[in-house]
Amino acid sequence: SGYPNFWAVLAIEVVLMGLAEAYRTGLTDPVFDELTVGDVSPGGRFDPLGLAESGDLEELKIKELKHCRLSMFAWLGCIMQRLATQEGP
């Protein structure tokens, strides 16, 4: 019908995420020799603007959490509006 089968997508997702977590935690050997077990960021920290070296990394982490919570609350508002009015996105 044009949409992928829900169960097929779920099965693929479970297998791929399970393999990624198994590699991360060391349950299975890494595929590539240069990866170490437990290395969350094998390419290094992604920081193209150099914000981590500005000294206020903890403050930036708190700001990121606040923005994430605000966006989740806004999305919940969109869902509730849709359920209440039966129209919208």
Chimera marker file (.cmm) of the C-alpha trace (Angstrom):
<marker_set name="trace">
<marker id="1" x="0.000" y="0.000" z="0.000" r="1" g="1" b="0" radius="0.5"/>
<marker id="2" x="3.017" y="2.285" z="-0.092" r="1" g="1" b="0" radius="0.5"/>
<marker id="3" x="3.633" y="2.264" z="3.666" r="1" g="1" b="0" radius="0.5"/>
<marker id="4" x="6.167" y="-0.123" z="5.169" r="1" g="1" b="0" radius="0.5"/>
<marker id="5" x="4.909" y="-2.949" z="7.326" r="1" g="1" b="0" radius="0.5"/>
<marker id="6" x="4.939" y="-1.910" z="10.997" r="1" g="1" b="0" radius="0.5"/>
<marker id="7" x="6.236" y="-5.246" z="12.254" r="1" g="1" b="0" radius="0.5"/>
<marker id="8" x="9.035" y="-5.354" z="9.683" r="1" g="1" b="0" radius="0.5"/>
<marker id="9" x="10.175" y="-1.859" z="10.659" r="1" g="1" b="0" radius="0.5"/>
<marker id="10" x="9.978" y="-2.747" z="14.352" r="1" g="1" b="0" radius="0.5"/>
<marker id="11" x="12.008" y="-5.928" z="13.853" r="1" g="1" b="0" radius="0.5"/>
<marker id="12" x="14.700" y="-4.121" z="11.860" r="1" g="1" b="0" radius="0.5"/>
<marker id="13" x="14.864" y="-1.350" z="14.470" r="1" g="1" b="0" radius="0.5"/>
<marker id="14" x="15.210" y="-3.806" z="17.347" r="1" g="1" b="0" radius="0.5"/>
<marker id="15" x="17.981" y="-5.741" z="15.593" r="1" g="1" b="0" radius="0.5"/>
<marker id="16" x="19.959" y="-2.651" z="14.565" r="1" g="1" b="0" radius="0.5"/>
<marker id="17" x="19.669" y="-0.922" z="17.936" r="1" g="1" b="0" radius="0.5"/>
<marker id="18" x="20.500" y="-4.185" z="19.704" r="1" g="1" b="0" radius="0.5"/>
<marker id="19" x="23.662" y="-4.576" z="17.644" r="1" g="1" b="0" radius="0.5"/>
<marker id="20" x="24.693" y="-0.972" z="18.274" r="1" g="1" b="0" radius="0.5"/>
<marker id="21" x="24.210" y="-1.378" z="22.023" r="1" g="1" b="0" radius="0.5"/>
<marker id="22" x="26.024" y="-4.721" z="21.997" r="1" g="1" b="0" radius="0.5"/>
<marker id="23" x="29.030" y="-3.115" z="20.298" r="1" g="1" b="0" radius="0.5"/>
<marker id="24" x="28.922" y="-0.151" z="22.672" r="1" g="1" b="0" radius="0.5"/>
<marker id="25" x="28.759" y="-2.208" z="25.848" r="1" g="1" b="0" radius="0.5"/>
<marker id="26" x="31.282" y="-4.829" z="24.728" r="1" g="1" b="0" radius="0.5"/>
<marker id="27" x="28.967" y="-7.833" z="24.445" r="1" g="1" b="0" radius="0.5"/>
<marker id="28" x="30.277" y="-8.366" z="20.914" r="1" g="1" b="0" radius="0.5"/>
<marker id="29" x="33.597" y="-7.462" z="19.365" r="1" g="1" b="0" radius="0.5"/>
<marker id="30" x="33.724" y="-4.205" z="17.386" r="1" g="1" b="0" radius="0.5"/>
<marker id="31" x="33.587" y="-4.556" z="13.615" r="1" g="1" b="0" radius="0.5"/>
<marker id="32" x="36.437" y="-2.108" z="13.053" r="1" g="1" b="0" radius="0.5"/>
<marker id="33" x="39.828" y="-2.513" z="14.736" r="1" g="1" b="0" radius="0.5"/>
<marker id="34" x="40.199" y="1.196" z="15.551" r="1" g="1" b="0" radius="0.5"/>
<marker id="35" x="37.045" y="1.241" z="17.709" r="1" g="1" b="0" radius="0.5"/>
<marker id="36" x="37.407" y="0.645" z="21.427" r="1" g="1" b="0" radius="0.5"/>
<marker id="37" x="34.736" y="-0.865" z="23.635" r="1" g="1" b="0" radius="0.5"/>
<marker id="38" x="32.793" y="1.780" z="25.523" r="1" g="1" b="0" radius="0.5"/>
<marker id="39" x="33.829" y="4.612" z="23.193" r="1" g="1" b="0" radius="0.5"/>
<marker id="40" x="30.621" y="6.594" z="22.791" r="1" g="1" b="0" radius="0.5"/>
<marker id="41" x="32.075" y="9.065" z="20.272" r="1" g="1" b="0" radius="0.5"/>
<marker id="42" x="34.607" y="7.139" z="18.160" r="1" g="1" b="0" radius="0.5"/>
<marker id="43" x="35.320" y="10.159" z="15.952" r="1" g="1" b="0" radius="0.5"/>
<marker id="44" x="35.705" y="12.496" z="18.918" r="1" g="1" b="0" radius="0.5"/>
<marker id="45" x="33.264" y="15.030" z="20.290" r="1" g="1" b="0" radius="0.5"/>
<marker id="46" x="31.261" y="16.797" z="17.565" r="1" g="1" b="0" radius="0.5"/>
<marker id="47" x="31.957" y="20.462" z="18.279" r="1" g="1" b="0" radius="0.5"/>
<marker id="48" x="32.541" y="22.369" z="15.015" r="1" g="1" b="0" radius="0.5"/>
<marker id="49" x="32.082" y="25.798" z="16.680" r="1" g="1" b="0" radius="0.5"/>
<marker id="50" x="34.420" y="25.090" z="19.586" r="1" g="1" b="0" radius="0.5"/>
<marker id="51" x="31.763" y="25.824" z="22.220" r="1" g="1" b="0" radius="0.5"/>
<marker id="52" x="33.031" y="23.111" z="24.579" r="1" g="1" b="0" radius="0.5"/>
<marker id="53" x="36.288" y="25.006" z="25.071" r="1" g="1" b="0" radius="0.5"/>
<marker id="54" x="34.616" y="28.278" z="26.049" r="1" g="1" b="0" radius="0.5"/>
<marker id="55" x="34.469" y="27.176" z="29.683" r="1" g="1" b="0" radius="0.5"/>
<marker id="56" x="30.695" y="27.201" z="30.171" r="1" g="1" b="0" radius="0.5"/>
<marker id="57" x="29.917" y="23.678" z="28.971" r="1" g="1" b="0" radius="0.5"/>
<marker id="58" x="27.825" y="22.858" z="32.050" r="1" g="1" b="0" radius="0.5"/>
<marker id="59" x="25.693" y="25.962" z="31.478" r="1" g="1" b="0" radius="0.5"/>
<marker id="60" x="25.211" y="24.965" z="27.836" r="1" g="1" b="0" radius="0.5"/>
<marker id="61" x="24.116" y="21.475" z="28.903" r="1" g="1" b="0" radius="0.5"/>
<marker id="62" x="21.491" y="22.934" z="31.226" r="1" g="1" b="0" radius="0.5"/>
<marker id="63" x="20.245" y="25.271" z="28.497" r="1" g="1" b="0" radius="0.5"/>
<marker id="64" x="19.981" y="22.348" z="26.083" r="1" g="1" b="0" radius="0.5"/>
<marker id="65" x="17.910" y="20.362" z="28.588" r="1" g="1" b="0" radius="0.5"/>
<marker id="66" x="15.590" y="23.319" z="29.149" r="1" g="1" b="0" radius="0.5"/>
<marker id="67" x="15.078" y="23.811" z="25.411" r="1" g="1" b="0" radius="0.5"/>
<marker id="68" x="14.406" y="20.089" z="24.920" r="1" g="1" b="0" radius="0.5"/>
<marker id="69" x="11.799" y="20.053" z="27.668" r="1" g="1" b="0" radius="0.5"/>
<marker id="70" x="10.134" y="23.143" z="26.240" r="1" g="1" b="0" radius="0.5"/>
<marker id="71" x="9.982" y="21.621" z="22.769" r="1" g="1" b="0" radius="0.5"/>
<marker id="72" x="8.491" y="18.383" z="24.124" r="1" g="1" b="0" radius="0.5"/>
<marker id="73" x="5.846" y="20.392" z="25.963" r="1" g="1" b="0" radius="0.5"/>
<marker id="74" x="5.063" y="22.367" z="22.776" r="1" g="1" b="0" radius="0.5"/>
<marker id="75" x="4.703" y="19.132" z="20.808" r="1" g="1" b="0" radius="0.5"/>
<marker id="76" x="2.359" y="17.797" z="23.482" r="1" g="1" b="0" radius="0.5"/>
<marker id="77" x="0.281" y="20.969" z="23.005" r="1" g="1" b="0" radius="0.5"/>
<marker id="78" x="0.047" y="20.288" z="19.265" r="1" g="1" b="0" radius="0.5"/>
<marker id="79" x="-1.105" y="16.733" z="19.918" r="1" g="1" b="0" radius="0.5"/>
<marker id="80" x="-3.696" y="17.842" z="22.488" r="1" g="1" b="0" radius="0.5"/>
<marker id="81" x="-5.016" y="20.507" z="20.103" r="1" g="1" b="0" radius="0.5"/>
<marker id="82" x="-5.409" y="17.865" z="17.407" r="1" g="1" b="0" radius="0.5"/>
<marker id="83" x="-7.262" y="15.544" z="19.768" r="1" g="1" b="0" radius="0.5"/>
<marker id="84" x="-9.545" y="18.306" z="21.100" r="1" g="1" b="0" radius="0.5"/>
<marker id="85" x="-10.510" y="19.852" z="17.752" r="1" g="1" b="0" radius="0.5"/>
<marker id="86" x="-10.229" y="16.782" z="15.476" r="1" g="1" b="0" radius="0.5"/>
<marker id="87" x="-8.432" y="18.896" z="12.887" r="1" g="1" b="0" radius="0.5"/>
<marker id="88" x="-4.928" y="20.143" z="12.389" r="1" g="1" b="0" radius="0.5"/>
<marker id="89" x="-1.539" y="18.587" z="11.751" r="1" g="1" b="0" radius="0.5"/>
<link id1="1" id2="2" r="1" g="1" b="0" radius="0.2"/>
<link id1="2" id2="3" r="1" g="1" b="0" radius="0.2"/>
<link id1="3" id2="4" r="1" g="1" b="0" radius="0.2"/>
<link id1="4" id2="5" r="1" g="1" b="0" radius="0.2"/>
<link id1="5" id2="6" r="1" g="1" b="0" radius="0.2"/>
<link id1="6" id2="7" r="1" g="1" b="0" radius="0.2"/>
<link id1="7" id2="8" r="1" g="1" b="0" radius="0.2"/>
<link id1="8" id2="9" r="1" g="1" b="0" radius="0.2"/>
<link id1="9" id2="10" r="1" g="1" b="0" radius="0.2"/>
<link id1="10" id2="11" r="1" g="1" b="0" radius="0.2"/>
<link id1="11" id2="12" r="1" g="1" b="0" radius="0.2"/>
<link id1="12" id2="13" r="1" g="1" b="0" radius="0.2"/>
<link id1="13" id2="14" r="1" g="1" b="0" radius="0.2"/>
<link id1="14" id2="15" r="1" g="1" b="0" radius="0.2"/>
<link id1="15" id2="16" r="1" g="1" b="0" radius="0.2"/>
<link id1="16" id2="17" r="1" g="1" b="0" radius="0.2"/>
<link id1="17" id2="18" r="1" g="1" b="0" radius="0.2"/>
<link id1="18" id2="19" r="1" g="1" b="0" radius="0.2"/>
<link id1="19" id2="20" r="1" g="1" b="0" radius="0.2"/>
<link id1="20" id2="21" r="1" g="1" b="0" radius="0.2"/>
<link id1="21" id2="22" r="1" g="1" b="0" radius="0.2"/>
<link id1="22" id2="23" r="1" g="1" b="0" radius="0.2"/>
<link id1="23" id2="24" r="1" g="1" b="0" radius="0.2"/>
<link id1="24" id2="25" r="1" g="1" b="0" radius="0.2"/>
<link id1="25" id2="26" r="1" g="1" b="0" radius="0.2"/>
<link id1="26" id2="27" r="1" g="1" b="0" radius="0.2"/>
<link id1="27" id2="28" r="1" g="1" b="0" radius="0.2"/>
<link id1="28" id2="29" r="1" g="1" b="0" radius="0.2"/>
<link id1="29" id2="30" r="1" g="1" b="0" radius="0.2"/>
<link id1="30" id2="31" r="1" g="1" b="0" radius="0.2"/>
<link id1="31" id2="32" r="1" g="1" b="0" radius="0.2"/>
<link id1="32" id2="33" r="1" g="1" b="0" radius="0.2"/>
<link id1="33" id2="34" r="1" g="1" b="0" radius="0.2"/>
<link id1="34" id2="35" r="1" g="1" b="0" radius="0.2"/>
<link id1="35" id2="36" r="1" g="1" b="0" radius="0.2"/>
<link id1="36" id2="37" r="1" g="1" b="0" radius="0.2"/>
<link id1="37" id2="38" r="1" g="1" b="0" radius="0.2"/>
<link id1="38" id2="39" r="1" g="1" b="0" radius="0.2"/>
<link id1="39" id2="40" r="1" g="1" b="0" radius="0.2"/>
<link id1="40" id2="41" r="1" g="1" b="0" radius="0.2"/>
<link id1="41" id2="42" r="1" g="1" b="0" radius="0.2"/>
<link id1="42" id2="43" r="1" g="1" b="0" radius="0.2"/>
<link id1="43" id2="44" r="1" g="1" b="0" radius="0.2"/>
<link id1="44" id2="45" r="1" g="1" b="0" radius="0.2"/>
<link id1="45" id2="46" r="1" g="1" b="0" radius="0.2"/>
<link id1="46" id2="47" r="1" g="1" b="0" radius="0.2"/>
<link id1="47" id2="48" r="1" g="1" b="0" radius="0.2"/>
<link id1="48" id2="49" r="1" g="1" b="0" radius="0.2"/>
<link id1="49" id2="50" r="1" g="1" b="0" radius="0.2"/>
<link id1="50" id2="51" r="1" g="1" b="0" radius="0.2"/>
<link id1="51" id2="52" r="1" g="1" b="0" radius="0.2"/>
<link id1="52" id2="53" r="1" g="1" b="0" radius="0.2"/>
<link id1="53" id2="54" r="1" g="1" b="0" radius="0.2"/>
<link id1="54" id2="55" r="1" g="1" b="0" radius="0.2"/>
<link id1="55" id2="56" r="1" g="1" b="0" radius="0.2"/>
<link id1="56" id2="57" r="1" g="1" b="0" radius="0.2"/>
<link id1="57" id2="58" r="1" g="1" b="0" radius="0.2"/>
<link id1="58" id2="59" r="1" g="1" b="0" radius="0.2"/>
<link id1="59" id2="60" r="1" g="1" b="0" radius="0.2"/>
<link id1="60" id2="61" r="1" g="1" b="0" radius="0.2"/>
<link id1="61" id2="62" r="1" g="1" b="0" radius="0.2"/>
<link id1="62" id2="63" r="1" g="1" b="0" radius="0.2"/>
<link id1="63" id2="64" r="1" g="1" b="0" radius="0.2"/>
<link id1="64" id2="65" r="1" g="1" b="0" radius="0.2"/>
<link id1="65" id2="66" r="1" g="1" b="0" radius="0.2"/>
<link id1="66" id2="67" r="1" g="1" b="0" radius="0.2"/>
<link id1="67" id2="68" r="1" g="1" b="0" radius="0.2"/>
<link id1="68" id2="69" r="1" g="1" b="0" radius="0.2"/>
<link id1="69" id2="70" r="1" g="1" b="0" radius="0.2"/>
<link id1="70" id2="71" r="1" g="1" b="0" radius="0.2"/>
<link id1="71" id2="72" r="1" g="1" b="0" radius="0.2"/>
<link id1="72" id2="73" r="1" g="1" b="0" radius="0.2"/>
<link id1="73" id2="74" r="1" g="1" b="0" radius="0.2"/>
<link id1="74" id2="75" r="1" g="1" b="0" radius="0.2"/>
<link id1="75" id2="76" r="1" g="1" b="0" radius="0.2"/>
<link id1="76" id2="77" r="1" g="1" b="0" radius="0.2"/>
<link id1="77" id2="78" r="1" g="1" b="0" radius="0.2"/>
<link id1="78" id2="79" r="1" g="1" b="0" radius="0.2"/>
<link id1="79" id2="80" r="1" g="1" b="0" radius="0.2"/>
<link id1="80" id2="81" r="1" g="1" b="0" radius="0.2"/>
<link id1="81" id2="82" r="1" g="1" b="0" radius="0.2"/>
<link id1="82" id2="83" r="1" g="1" b="0" radius="0.2"/>
<link id1="83" id2="84" r="1" g="1" b="0" radius="0.2"/>
<link id1="84" id2="85" r="1" g="1" b="0" radius="0.2"/>
<link id1="85" id2="86" r="1" g="1" b="0" radius="0.2"/>
<link id1="86" id2="87" r="1" g="1" b="0" radius="0.2"/>
<link id1="87" id2="88" r="1" g="1" b="0" radius="0.2"/>
<link id1="88" id2="89" r="1" g="1" b="0" radius="0.2"/>
</marker_set>
